[in-house]
Amino acid sequence: MITLKKTQRFTKEVRSDKESALISCPEYVAQHIAKQASSMGKFTRAIELCSCIGALCIQLGKYMDNVIGIELDEKRIKMATSNSKIYGVSDKVNFIQGDVLDHSLLKKLQADIVFLDPGWSTRKMDRSSHVNSVDDTKPSLRKMFNLTRKYLTTNIVARIPATITSLELENLGYSRIENIHIDGILVFKVAYFLEDLSKSYCVVIKFK
């Protein structure tokens, strides 16, 4: 178990809407994910699929030379671009409007590591409707995973609802699975599927 310090959800006045603010990765967790991923390999180019308002991309920009966020919602692209300027990483972080399942788009990109963050619920902002299968996220985590491996890299990190089990994730491959607890509650999981892993294992990360 690893215990880390929880801070504000965002330490700066970010641009967002109600839904984006709730579903975005908290800044202190995004900092942890970016730092953890950068310590696990020599990654310089990162892509996040379903980047929302840019919370994780911004933190990745502190560790990597080039970061691209892909998001379908044009309004979120504009907010993410503004937020990257607020955090001083706009020279490293760029956002593209597009479908993360678009083969022609993914073929044009290059990355050493890719982060996946699909929608978790069958109903917006309703935790009771969080899915328990990698096929039921929106878009499908399995489809995103397979396309990423086909066109970009086998180094993949996914942020997923707590309802998806470790056994379900093992169907995708070996991973380091972090159970993210905030104020004593298991809120979500982060799975690191990296080339050099020879088995899956779980770690508890507590923020308080």
N, C-alpha and C positions, 0 to 999 in steps of 0.2 A: 504494500500500500504506500502511495505517495501523497502527501498532504501539501497543497499549494495555497497561496494567498488569493482570496477573492477580492476584487476591486469593483468599481462601478461597471455596469454593463458596457458603457462607452465612456471613455475619459474625455472625449471631446464632443462638441455639439454637432453630431452627424446629421446628414439629411436622410430622412426615412419617412415611411408611412406606418400606420399602426401595425399592419400585418408583418411588414418587413422587419420592424423592430423586434417583434416577438419571435420570429422564426430564425433570425440571424444568429450566428454563433457569437456568444458574449466575447468581448474583446480579450478578457483575461484567459479564456479557454483557447481562443484563436492564437494568442501569443504562445501558449503551451504547445499547440499542434504544430505551429510553424517552427518553433525551436526544436521540438522532438524530431520532426521530419528531417530538418537540416542536419541533425546530429547522426542520422542513420545512413547517410550517403553523401556523395559529392554532387549535389543537385544545384544547378544554376538557372534552369528554365522550368517554370511551373505553370500549370493551367488548372483553373478551377471550373468545373462544369456545374451550372446552376449557382452562380456567384452572388445573386441577390444584390444587396447594397454594398458589397465589397469588403465585409468585415474580415474574412480570412485572407483574401488577396492582399489587403493592406499590410497585415502582419507578415505575410510571406515576402513582401517587398523589402522588409528589413533584413532578410537573410539571403535572398536570391537576386540575380542580376536582371531577370526578365520574368514578369508574371502577367498572365492573360486570364481574365475572367469572362466566361461566356454565359449570357443570360438572355432569355427570350423577351422579357418585359422591358420595353423601351424606357419607361419611367424609372425603373430600377437601374438601368444602365447610366442614365443621367445622374441619379443620386450617387451611385458608386464612383463615377468619375469625379464628382465634386468632393466626395469623402476622401478619395486618394490625395487630393490637393490639400485638404484640411490636415491630413496626417503627414504630409510632406514626402510622399512616395510616388507622385504622379510621373516622375521620370522613369520609374521601373515598372509601374503597373498600368495596364491598359484593359479596357473592357470592350467586348464585341457583342453586338446583338445577334443572336442566332439560336438555332435548334441544336441542342447537345446530342441529338441522335442523327444529325445530318452528316452522312458519310462524306459528302463533297467538302464540307467545312473542315471536318477533322483531318482529312487527308492533307490539307494545306498547312497544318500546324506542326510545331515541334516542341517537345517537352521531355525533361528528364524524369519528372514526377507529375502525377495528375491527382487532383482532389475532387471527389464526387460528393455532392450534397443535394440529392433529390428531395422532393416533397414527401413528407412522412404520413400525412393523414388523408383519409377518404373524405373528411369534411374540414374546411379551413379552420385553423387555430383551435381544433378540438382534440386535446390530448387523448381522450377516451377512444378516438378513432384511429390512433396510430396503428400502422400495419405491422404484421409479424412475418412478412415474406419479402425477400429481395425482388420478387416479381411484381409486388403490389405498390411499391413507391411510384411517385409520379415525377419524372419518367421512371421506368423500370431500372432499378440499380443493376440488375443482371445485364440488361442491354447496354447500359452505360459502361459497365465493367468490360464487357466483351469487345465493344467498339474501341475503348481506350487501349486495350491490349492489342487489338488488330492494327490500329493506326498510329499509336503514340508511344506507349511504354508499358512495361509490366510492373512498374513502381506506382502503386495506386493507394491512395488514402481515402476512406469513406467515412463521412459522419452520418450516423443512422439512428433511428429511434431505439430506445431501450428494449422495446418489445421484440426486436429481431434477435434470435438466440445465437450463441456461438456456433452451435451445430449448423444452423442455417448458413452462417458465414463461411464455414469450412467447405461448403460446396463450391465456393469461388476460389479457394486456395488457402495456403498457410498465411496466417496474419498475427500480428500483435494486436490484441483487442483491449482497448482501454474503456473501462466502465467509469464514466464521468459522473461523479456525485457532487451536487451543489447544495450546500446547507443540509447535508445528510440525506438527500434524495437522489436516487439514480435517475438522471435526466436524459442522457443519451449515451451512445457508444461511439468510439472512433476506432476504426480498423485499419491497420497499416499492412498492406500486402506488398512486401518488398522482395526483390529477387533473391536475396541471400538467406531468407528464412527457410528452415528445414522442418519446422513444426509450428503449430499454433499455440499461443499461450495468452492468458488474461492478466491484466494489471488493474488495480483499483486506484483511481485518481480522485482525491477529495479536495474540493475547493471550499474554504471557509474563512 
